[in-house]
Amino acid sequence: MQRLLLRAEHVGSLGEVPVSAVILDQHGHCIGHGSNRRERLGDPLGHAELVALKQAAWIKGDWRFNDCTLIVTLEPCPMCAGALTQARMGQVIFGAADLKRGGLGGTLNLSKHKSSHHHMYVQGGVLADKAKKLLEGWFKQRRQNCL
């Protein structure tokens, strides 16, 4: 998570919301990584989790991730949480909770929803204070620059 926060900080300096993610296989090897790229590429699907998921699927040669772990600096939004459910991600570990848009407990929990065909293990709060501070600082600076 510490490395992801450093990467997220760098991405934030480029004008993106500072979020980074990595997918580890069952042996702990990185098979996918991503950071937000919505602003730079004008891509509404440019969330860190989806970027990492696409790369990992290509490397793995499969869309099923039952034995894998996604680690991300911010709780996934409902779009990303839905994609992780569809991909059958084994577990998700995140830093800061997202009480406004979180899809794995912040506002709703797609990992435990009755419509979900796949239930993944979810652990939030890993280095949460650092992740939250990074995001709050980035948004504060962004608001100040707009004034």
Number of C-alpha atoms within 10 A of each C-alpha: 20 13 11 22 22 16 18 27 20 16 18 21 11 13 15 18 23 28 30 29 30 24 26 18 18 13 8 10 11 16 18 23 23 25 27 27 22 16 13 11 10 9 11 10 15 18 23 26 32 23 20 24 27 15 16 24 16 12 11 14 9 10 15 16 24 17 13 22 22 24 24 30 35 27 29 30 23 19 17 21 23 18 16 26 23 15 17 19 25 21 21 22 20 23 25 24 24 17 12 10 16 22 22 27 21 18 15 17 18 24 24 17 12 10 8 14 11 18 18 19 12 18 15 20 17 19 15 17 13 17 28 18 12 22 21 13 13 19 15 11 11 13 10 9 8 6 5
